């Protein structure tokens, strides 16, 4: 985490490409942008929804949850959120992380514990601000991540304090990487698990490293207000993780709110209510 926070992150050259969809309230486009972290330069693909009208519009950059990169399609994972946000007057930029869809591959993604994905999200915000094609209000941008993307967003906020005006974490992974390893990786016994263990050891073998790779020790760097949305019946990312993350945020002085819904990890019946709450939160925090 310290290395990610110390690096210079640059995002630019946002290119608006093929129209994917037109509705009465927004148009959806394939896009790419350039993400630079230190000497590394990548092209990141994504999907951009732009509301109908002249703008400028507030914007939300979306960080999706885990989908195997081998089967991932451009814009997959937060299609519902992207559509709802755009229909409510928000530009929505869905990030295809490095190694996903048309984005440049990064061989370090197997072992960097999602730090590169966070760099891609930081660059997405900066590329939006640098674009002359997209009618975005530079002073009204938020981040939203679900599941793995919640952890990606936390690390992005830590890496670049003041980057955006607000953030929301939906059904987020833990703010401790050791817990994420235990829940999602330890029992896989596959090539990625082996690569992570070779590179970093097990959490019980190198607790200092695993803590330093986590968001929780660095939450005091977050300057933006954060809305945490979680289902009481989530069996993928346990509810105790949301409680522990919010408690740690409060101790760190982060303006955070935790909203509970009677739903599971994927948010079915409570999706509309959760999105209404999130958009109200963004409306208030972005002004």
Secondary structure, DSSP 8 states (H G I E B T S, - for coil): -HHHHHS-EEEEEEEEEEEEEE-SSEEEEEEEEEEEETTEEEEEEEEEEEESSS--EEEEEEE-----TTT--TTTT-HHHHHHHHHTTEEEEEE--TTSTTS---GGGGTSTTHHHHHHHHHHHHHHHH-SSS-EEEEEEEEEEETHHHHHHHHHHHHTTTSSSEEEEES---SSHHHHHHHHTTTT-SHHHHHHHHHH--TTT-HHHHHHTSSGGGGGG--SEEEEEEETT-SSS-HHHHHHHHHHHHHTT--EEEEEES--TT--TTHHHHHHHHHHHHHHHH-
